[in-house]
Amino acid sequence: MDDSKVVGGKVKKPGKRGRKPAKIDLKAKLERSRQSARECRARKKLRYQYLEELVSSRERAICALREELEMYKQWCMAMDQGKIPSEIKALLTGEEQNKSQQNSSRHTKAGKTDTNSNSW
């Protein structure tokens, strides 16, 4: 008779269908797994280092902004009391000097272009 079997009303023929199990060296498979785990741990370590550096740089920036804010608050409190801080005076005089320098340089540039155009 035929070697086929009847299972659940269906006839099964003997044969090797599907994927055959590959004969992989277990030691090589285990070593690949270990290597993959080592690489994963290394990536994780680098990721955490990057995040720690990012957080510390942001914290430094926040501290600097807080100090600047505190300075501005002190300036405002001094101005409320009728005092003008020397830093603000220096800023204002510095801006006035910059404006006057820019205006004088514009006038000299304009004068140079006029003299060049008349010299033909």
Stockholm file with secondary structure:
# STOCKHOLM 1.0

chainA/1-120         MDDSKVVGGKVKKPGKRGRKPAKIDLKAKLERSRQSARECRARKKLRYQYLEELVSSRERAICALREELEMYKQWCMAMDQGKIPSEIKALLTGEEQNKSQQNSSRHTKAGKTDTNSNSW
#=GR chainA/1-120 SS CCSCEEETTEEECCCCCSCCCCCCCHHHHHHHHHHHHHHHHHHHHHHHHHHHHHHHHHHHHHHHHHHHHHHHHHHHHHHHTTCCCHHHHHHHHHHHHHHHHHHHHHHHHHHHHHHHHHCC
#=GC SS_cons         CCSCEEETTEEECCCCCSCCCCCCCHHHHHHHHHHHHHHHHHHHHHHHHHHHHHHHHHHHHHHHHHHHHHHHHHHHHHHHTTCCCHHHHHHHHHHHHHHHHHHHHHHHHHHHHHHHHHCC
//
